[in-house]
Amino acid sequence: MTQYQCLPLAQFSELQQRNDLQIVDIRDANAYAAGHIPGAVHLHNGNLAEFILNAEFDDPLVVCCYHGISSQGAAGYLVEQGFEQVYSLDGGYEGWAKAQGVSFEGKPA
């Protein structure tokens, strides 16, 4: 059985170079609107079924939340739905934002 993997920020930077990378952000709508990783899709209960219906199951999928905790549960769920390469981003959006020099609200730090 396939399982998700925790993805350190340094490896995420490398993975971002791939054209087939899918990124989903499971934070609430206000947090997503305030700032998110470029290319990330806001994934929530209202669009989950559509996302699964239209997604590429064999392309790598990175799940992002606030701090890298909630994304682990979501990543496990997406593996159960048939996604083959699923990652939970260590540190979440906050860790990514700090590494990029962006504040948690999406503004320059």
C-alpha positions in Angstrom: 0.0 0.0 0.0 1.3 3.5 -0.9 1.7 6.0 1.9 2.3 9.7 1.9 5.7 11.1 2.7 6.6 14.1 4.8 8.5 16.6 2.5 11.2 18.9 3.9 11.2 22.4 2.5 14.5 21.9 0.8 13.2 19.0 -1.2 10.0 20.8 -2.0 12.0 23.5 -3.7 13.5 20.8 -5.9 10.1 19.2 -6.6 8.7 22.6 -7.6 10.8 22.5 -10.7 8.6 19.7 -12.1 5.9 20.7 -14.6 3.6 18.0 -13.4 3.6 19.0 -9.7 0.2 19.5 -8.1 0.0 21.6 -4.9 -3.1 21.8 -2.7 -3.6 24.2 0.2 -6.1 23.0 2.8 -6.1 26.1 5.0 -9.3 28.2 5.4 -10.4 30.5 2.6 -9.2 33.7 4.4 -5.7 32.3 5.0 -5.4 31.1 1.4 -6.6 34.5 0.1 -4.0 36.3 2.3 -1.2 34.3 0.8 -0.4 30.9 -0.6 2.3 29.0 -2.5 2.3 30.0 -6.2 0.3 27.4 -8.2 -1.5 26.0 -5.1 -5.1 25.1 -5.4 -7.4 25.9 -2.4 -8.8 22.5 -1.6 -11.8 22.3 0.7 -14.8 20.2 1.3 -16.8 22.1 -1.3 -14.4 21.3 -4.2 -12.8 18.1 -3.0 -14.9 15.7 -5.2 -14.3 17.8 -8.3 -10.6 18.0 -7.6 -10.4 14.2 -7.2 -12.5 13.7 -10.4 -10.2 16.0 -12.5 -6.8 15.3 -10.9 -3.9 13.4 -12.3 -3.4 10.5 -9.9 0.1 9.7 -11.1 1.5 13.2 -10.8 3.2 14.2 -7.5 0.8 16.0 -5.1 2.0 18.2 -2.2 -0.5 19.0 0.5 0.0 22.2 2.5 -1.7 23.5 5.7 -0.7 26.0 8.3 2.2 24.2 10.0 2.5 20.7 8.4 0.2 18.9 10.9 -3.3 18.8 9.3 -1.8 18.2 5.9 -0.7 14.7 7.1 -4.3 13.6 7.6 -5.3 15.1 4.3 -2.4 13.5 2.5 -3.4 10.1 4.0 -6.9 10.6 2.7 -5.7 11.5 -0.8 -3.5 8.3 -0.8 -6.7 6.3 0.0 -8.4 8.0 -3.0 -5.7 6.6 -5.3 -3.1 9.3 -5.6 0.3 7.6 -6.0 2.9 10.2 -4.9 1.5 12.3 -2.0 3.6 14.6 0.2 2.8 16.6 3.3 4.8 19.8 3.4 6.9 20.0 6.6 6.4 23.3 8.2 3.3 24.1 6.1 2.7 27.5 4.5 4.2 29.2 7.5 7.5 27.4 7.1 7.5 28.0 3.4 6.7 31.7 3.8 9.5 32.1 6.3 12.0 30.4 4.0 10.9 32.7 1.2 11.1 35.8 3.3 7.3 36.3 3.2 5.3 36.9 6.3 2.5 34.5 7.3 -0.1 36.9 5.9 1.6 36.9 2.4 3.3 40.3 2.7 7.0 40.8 2.6 8.7 40.1 5.9 
